[in-house]
């Protein structure tokens, strides 16, 4: 005689959070690649009209920082989700 333990059904909110935890890393990586491509275009191929080279470099740097922030968020969301949904 074995004991059969049934899984509790997940609530809608819990299911939505799990779905977002799977989607956020993918979207953050896509966004990071797009930001890096834009930064490279601005920095090396003179895309856009900027008053000085310093302005161009600053915009490229900011885009790169935003790409890194996007990646950090993408890596942090699944870890935080696992921690809080136990």
N, C-alpha and C positions, 0 to 999 in steps of 0.2 A: 504494500500500500504506500504509494508515494503522495506527497503533498504537492498540489499544483498551485503555484502562486501566480495569479493573474497580474499583469501590469496595470497600473492605474492609467486611465485615459488622461492624455495631456489637455490642459486648458488651451483656449484659443490664443491667449497672450503668450503663453510659454512656447507654443508652436510658432508664433510669429517671431519671437525673439530668436529661436533656433534658425529659422529661415533667414533672418537678417544676419545672423552670425556667419552663415555660409556665403551670403551675397556681398557683404561689406569688403572682405579681403579682395575679391575679384574686382570690384569697382574701384577700390583704392589703388590697385596695381595698374589698371587701365588709366586712371587719372594721373598717376605718377609718370607713366610713360609719356602721356600727352604733354605734361608739364615739362618734362626733360627735353622732348623734341622741340617744344616752343622755346625753351631756354637756349638750346643749341642754335636754333634758327636765328634768334635775336642776337646772340653773342658773336656768332661766326659768319653768318650769311647776311647780316645787315637788314633783317626783316623789320619793318616798322620805321617810323621817322622819329628819331630822338634828337634832342638839341645837342648833346655831347656824347662822347664815348663813355663818360662816367655814368650818365643816365642809362645808357644801354647795358652796361655792366651791372648796374644796380638792379635793373628789372630782371636780367638773367639770373642774378643771385637770388632774388626773391622767389622766382619761379622754381629754382632748385630747392630752396628751403621748403616751399609749399609741397613739392614732390616728396621730400623726406618726411614731412609731417603726415602726408597722406599714407605713406608706407607704414609709419609707426602706428597710425590709427588702424590700418588694415591688419597689422600683426597683433595689436592689443585687444581688439574686439572679441575674437574667438577665445582668447585666454580669459578675459573678464567674464564672458558668457558662461564658460565652463565653471568658473569659480562661483558665480552667483546662482546658477541654476542647479546646483547639487541638491 
